[in-house]
Structures are given as C-alpha cells and as structure tokens.
Amino acid sequence: MKLWPFKNWEDLKIHLRSMKVGHKLVLYLLLTLVIYGSTIVVDNTVMVNLIDQEIFHPDVHVYRERAQAILDGKLLYRDLPGVESPPLINYILVPPQVLGGAEHDWVWAAYFSFFAFLMSALIYLALRRYDDVGAFLAGAVVLVSPYTIIESGTGEDESIAATFFILAVILMFMKRREASTAAIGLGIWVKMFSILLFPVHFLQQSNWKDRAMTVGVLALITAVVIAPFAILAWEDFINFPSYYFLAQSTPPNGGSSIWQFLRMGGVSLPSVLQLGILGVAMAAAYLYPYYKKMPAWQSSIVMLLTFFTFYPKVHGGYWIMLVALLSVWAANDRRIFLRITLSFVPFILATALAEGDGTAAPIEFYGSWFVGFLLALLGLLMFVDAARIAFGKRSFIEMETLGQVDPSE
C-alpha cells in the first residue's frame, strides 16, 4: 500500500471532490488529533523538561487565575486587578478550567487546538459555496500551518482570536452587514484585534445610512458586553485598553516585532511618537484600499500587514490571521503556501533572540539584536511577497463570485 496514493495534485483534487462534506470534516478532525495531539504530547513530555515551564507556557497560569476567579463569582477588573484582556475571552476560557485545566497544562492546549479545528471548519463551510475543494484546501492550509499548530499545541489562545477575526472577514466579504458588524463587535471584546476590521467594514458601506447603521450595531453590542463592568468597576475596567493602545510611557515591545529588536539595539521611540507613526500608517492602510476599491478581503490583508509592520508588539500567534486570509490563494498556489509557511522559521528564530517582558532573551550574543532584526524583517517580507503574488491573481472565492471557474480545475 502506498503511503501517498495520489499521482499528482490534480488526482488529489479529484478525490477530494468526490468526498462528502461530513467526510472532509472528519479528515480535518483526524488531522487535528494526529498533528496537534502529537504536538501536545511532545510539549508536555519532552519540551517541559528542556525549557523552563514558565517560559514555555507563560500564559497558562493567567488563564487559570482568571477562569477560576469567574467560577468563584468574582468580577473581573474589580476583584482581579491587572487584567489586560477584554472580558469575553476570559469567559471563553472557563470550560478548560472546569475540564481539568486547573491541574493539567495539556487541557488548555487541547482546547485551543479545538478552536484551530473550528476555524478551519468555518473557512471550509463558509467558502465551499464558491469552490468546495478550494475551500477545503484553504481550511487545511490554516490547520497545518506551523503558526496555528505551535501556538495552539503549546497552550496559547491566539486561535480563538483568529477564529472570531476570520469569521468577521468572511461575513464582510459576503456583504452580511449586520452579521459582520456583530462578529466584529463580539471579536473586539474577545481580543481587541477585531477593532482593526471596523474601519474596513465602515468604508465598505455604499452610503452614510449603512455606515451609521454599522456604528449603531457596534455601539449596541459594546454597551451590552461592557455594561456590568462599566457600572460596577469603571475605574479598573477602563485601564485595560492601555495594554493595546500604547498608553504607557514606554511602548510595549515583544515577540517578533522589528521594533523590539531596534529597541534592544538602542533605538527606542517615545510612546507618543510610536503611536503617531502607527496612526499615520494605519490611516494610509485604510484609505488606499478604499480609493482603489479593493474588496474587503484584500483590504483586510493590507491593513494587517501594515499593523504588523508598525505595531511594536507582535507575537507568533498573531500571524495566524494573515495565514487565514492568504489561505484562499495558498490553496491553489504553492508559492504563496511556501512563503506563509516557511516564514515561521525566521520568526521562531527571531523570537529566541528577543527579550521578553522583563526577561532576558533565551539566546544572547554580541549583535544578536541585529540578527533578530534581520530574521524578523525576513519573515515580514515573506508575508509581504505572498500578498504581492496573491493580489496579482484572483482567488477561488473571487472567480466564482464573478461567474468564472478555476482554470486549474
């Protein structure tokens, strides 16, 4: 029996086309169990003995503390000061705490891996109306991405934020105005990254009446979510956005951001200047696609690339969102797939050379900051080049929308 029974890529596509939807979802599930399960096993049996657990699982104790506080009937922000995340993500983290996460790190990793599966299934089920095989392969690109595997399999929650993010983009692309506004609103209060989508969504509306409606729906959802905290713990609650919006005197730096390595090399910008540069860059990232009449999907890619270039704190899990957006091209273009996959190598190497929040870099040597800067820049440019290739051709969702068919089919 051959390990790989297909003669070529087209043979695989023909086989996938003959599979039922349910069977494709089962295949996703099997991939999740094998790939993510193996990652979790290696992480919890090998890596924890090689690397300090506080370094390798830096956020698990935070998840436990906040989830347990909710289970104990405490009010976030007031009874648990110093919470830096929006409220909804903390409530989403309650199930793994109940299911054994209080004692076992692997429970958190399994939970986040389940969201990786959900995100891939969402991409497939939502986009299969345009091309069933293309949608399945796009979801598979996200599922087998090293960004998604490593972040989820080692107990980081970025797959949750990415799921809400891509849901909003899909609904924007489908012109579901109220539904996409609701998805953005909920996503904001899960992780603030979804707020970056709202200007794209706002500008995509054809008239000011529709734009006013999006603002109203977003305001209503926000009011419902934050009302208990605003009423009972306003002063404590209002402090958490500073974590995202650079309100500190010294800007936060971290992960694989090029600004992190410049700071390590002695080039550190004041917070107000860093915020000003980011603001100008983001304004251009919103207005350029608007005047070029780019679809919501491409506009979101331009926005994210700009944000990841100029925001001073970029962790590996954030790139899952860009992988998901570019997956609709990567499904049928090996060049794009290789760029967004292999970019993980320079980014993970850069992270090993980066200082953490108050901690030294895992690997240090003379000039290591510059090496880290070059690696982070290389990873960023690989994504930029992937977007360049993607913008030069139509993805399967655009082909079907325009009444065309994929010529490779």
TAVEN-V101816 format. One record per residue. RES is the residue in one letter. SS is DSSP state (2 for helix, 1 for strand, 0 for the rest). PHI is phi as a letter, one per 40 degrees, with the letter a starting at -180 (NA if undefined). NEAR is the number of other C-alpha atoms within 8 Angstrom. Layout:
<<RES/SS/PHI/NEAR> <RES/SS/PHI/NEAR>>
This chain:
<<M/0/NA/2> <K/0/c/4> <L/0/c/4> <W/0/b/4> <P/0/c/5> <F/0/b/7> <K/0/c/6> <N/0/a/6> <W/2/c/7> <E/2/c/7> <D/2/c/9> <L/2/c/10> <K/2/c/9> <I/2/c/8> <H/2/c/8> <L/2/c/9> <R/2/c/9> <S/2/c/6> <M/0/c/8> <K/0/c/7> <V/2/d/6> <G/2/c/6> <H/2/c/8> <K/2/c/11> <L/2/c/9> <V/2/c/8> <L/2/c/8> <Y/2/d/13> <L/2/c/9> <L/2/c/8> <L/2/c/9> <T/2/c/13> <L/2/c/9> <V/2/c/8> <I/2/c/10> <Y/2/c/14> <G/2/c/11> <S/2/c/9> <T/2/c/12> <I/2/c/13> <V/2/c/9> <V/2/c/9> <D/2/c/11> <N/2/c/10> <T/2/b/8> <V/2/b/9> <M/2/c/9> <V/2/c/11> <N/2/c/8> <L/2/c/6> <I/0/b/8> <D/0/d/8> <Q/2/c/9> <E/2/c/6> <I/2/c/7> <F/2/c/9> <H/0/b/10> <P/0/c/8> <D/0/b/8> <V/2/c/11> <H/2/c/7> <V/2/c/7> <Y/2/d/10> <R/2/c/11> <E/2/c/8> <R/2/c/11> <A/2/c/13> <Q/2/c/10> <A/2/c/12> <I/2/c/12> <L/2/c/8> <D/0/c/6> <G/0/g/6> <K/0/c/9> <L/0/c/10> <L/1/d/13> <Y/0/g/12> <R/0/c/10> <D/0/c/7> <L/1/b/11> <P/0/c/8> <G/0/g/6> <V/0/c/8> <E/0/b/7> <S/0/b/10> <P/0/c/12> <P/2/c/10> <L/2/c/9> <I/2/c/11> <N/2/c/13> <Y/2/c/9> <I/2/c/7> <L/0/c/10> <V/2/c/12> <P/2/d/7> <P/2/c/11> <Q/2/c/13> <V/2/c/8> <L/2/c/7> <G/2/h/9> <G/2/c/13> <A/0/c/8> <E/0/b/5> <H/0/b/8> <D/2/c/11> <W/2/c/11> <V/2/c/11> <W/2/c/14> <A/2/c/14> <A/2/c/14> <Y/2/c/9> <F/2/c/16> <S/2/c/14> <F/2/c/9> <F/2/c/11> <A/2/c/15> <F/2/c/12> <L/2/c/9> <M/2/c/13> <S/2/c/14> <A/2/c/11> <L/2/c/10> <I/2/d/13> <Y/2/c/14> <L/2/c/9> <A/2/c/8> <L/2/b/11> <R/0/c/12> <R/0/c/7> <Y/0/c/11> <D/0/a/11> <D/2/c/11> <V/2/c/10> <G/2/d/12> <A/2/c/16> <F/2/c/12> <L/2/c/10> <A/2/c/17> <G/2/c/16> <A/2/c/10> <V/2/d/14> <V/2/c/14> <L/2/c/13> <V/0/c/9> <S/0/c/10> <P/2/c/8> <Y/2/c/11> <T/2/c/15> <I/2/c/14> <I/2/c/9> <E/2/c/14> <S/2/c/17> <G/2/c/17> <T/0/b/13> <G/0/g/15> <E/0/b/15> <D/0/c/9> <E/2/c/12> <S/2/c/17> <I/2/c/10> <A/2/c/12> <A/2/c/12> <T/2/c/12> <F/2/c/13> <F/2/c/14> <I/2/c/13> <L/2/d/11> <A/2/c/12> <V/2/c/13> <I/2/c/11> <L/2/c/12> <M/2/c/13> <F/2/c/10> <M/0/c/6> <K/0/g/6> <R/0/c/9> <R/2/c/9> <E/2/c/8> <A/2/c/8> <S/2/c/14> <T/2/c/14> <A/2/c/11> <A/2/c/12> <I/2/c/16> <G/2/d/13> <L/2/c/12> <G/2/c/15> <I/2/d/12> <W/0/c/13> <V/0/c/13> <K/0/a/11> <M/2/c/11> <F/2/d/10> <S/2/c/13> <I/2/c/10> <L/2/c/9> <L/2/c/11> <F/2/c/10> <P/2/d/8> <V/2/c/12> <H/2/c/11> <F/2/c/10> <L/2/c/9> <Q/2/c/8> <Q/0/c/9> <S/0/c/7> <N/0/a/6> <W/2/c/7> <K/2/c/6> <D/2/c/9> <R/2/c/12> <A/2/c/8> <M/2/c/8> <T/2/c/12> <V/2/c/9> <G/2/c/8> <V/2/c/11> <L/2/c/12> <A/2/c/8> <L/2/c/8> <I/2/c/11> <T/2/c/11> <A/2/c/8> <V/2/c/7> <V/2/c/8> <I/2/c/9> <A/2/d/8> <P/2/d/8> <F/2/c/12> <A/2/c/10> <I/2/c/7> <L/2/c/7> <A/0/a/11> <W/2/d/9> <E/2/c/6> <D/2/c/10> <F/2/c/11> <I/0/c/8> <N/0/c/7> <F/2/c/13> <P/2/c/9> <S/2/c/9> <Y/2/c/10> <Y/0/c/8> <F/0/b/7> <L/0/f/13> <A/0/c/9> <Q/0/c/9> <S/0/c/7> <T/1/b/7> <P/0/c/12> <P/0/c/9> <N/0/b/12> <G/1/i/14> <G/1/g/12> <S/0/b/15> <S/0/c/16> <I/2/c/11> <W/2/c/12> <Q/2/c/15> <F/2/c/13> <L/2/c/13> <R/2/c/11> <M/2/c/9> <G/0/c/8> <G/0/h/6> <V/0/b/7> <S/0/b/7> <L/0/c/8> <P/1/d/9> <S/2/d/12> <V/2/c/7> <L/2/c/8> <Q/2/c/10> <L/2/c/10> <G/2/c/8> <I/2/c/9> <L/2/c/11> <G/2/c/8> <V/2/c/8> <A/2/c/11> <M/2/c/11> <A/2/c/8> <A/2/c/8> <A/2/c/12> <Y/2/c/12> <L/2/c/8> <Y/2/c/8> <P/2/c/12> <Y/2/c/11> <Y/2/c/7> <K/0/c/6> <K/0/f/6> <M/0/c/10> <P/0/c/7> <A/2/d/12> <W/2/c/12> <Q/2/c/10> <S/2/c/14> <S/2/c/11> <I/2/c/12> <V/2/d/10> <M/2/c/12> <L/2/c/9> <L/2/c/11> <T/2/c/11> <F/2/c/11> <F/2/c/9> <T/2/c/9> <F/2/b/10> <Y/0/c/10> <P/0/c/12> <K/1/b/12> <V/1/b/12> <H/0/c/10> <G/2/d/12> <G/2/c/11> <Y/2/c/10> <W/2/c/9> <I/2/d/14> <M/2/c/10> <L/2/c/11> <V/2/d/12> <A/2/c/13> <L/2/c/10> <L/2/c/13> <S/2/c/13> <V/2/c/14> <W/2/c/13> <A/2/c/13> <A/0/d/13> <N/0/b/7> <D/0/b/8> <R/2/c/8> <R/2/c/8> <I/2/c/14> <F/2/d/12> <L/2/c/8> <R/2/c/12> <I/2/c/12> <T/2/c/9> <L/2/c/8> <S/2/c/13> <F/2/c/11> <V/2/c/8> <P/2/c/12> <F/2/c/13> <I/2/c/10> <L/2/c/10> <A/2/c/14> <T/2/c/10> <A/2/c/9> <L/0/c/13> <A/0/c/17> <E/0/c/12> <G/0/c/9> <D/0/c/6> <G/0/g/5> <T/0/b/6> <A/0/c/7> <A/0/c/10> <P/0/d/8> <I/0/b/7> <E/0/b/7> <F/0/a/5> <Y/0/c/4> <G/0/g/6> <S/2/c/9> <W/2/c/12> <F/2/c/10> <V/2/c/9> <G/2/c/14> <F/2/c/12> <L/2/c/8> <L/2/c/12> <A/2/c/14> <L/2/c/9> <L/2/c/10> <G/2/c/13> <L/2/c/10> <L/2/c/8> <M/2/c/11> <F/2/c/12> <V/2/d/9> <D/2/c/9> <A/2/c/13> <A/2/c/11> <R/2/d/8> <I/2/c/9> <A/2/c/12> <F/2/c/8> <G/0/c/6> <K/0/a/6> <R/0/c/10> <S/0/c/9> <F/2/c/13> <I/2/c/11> <E/2/c/8> <M/2/d/13> <E/2/c/12> <T/2/c/8> <L/0/c/6> <G/0/g/6> <Q/0/b/7> <V/0/b/8> <D/0/c/8> <P/0/c/4> <S/0/c/3> <E/0/c/5>>
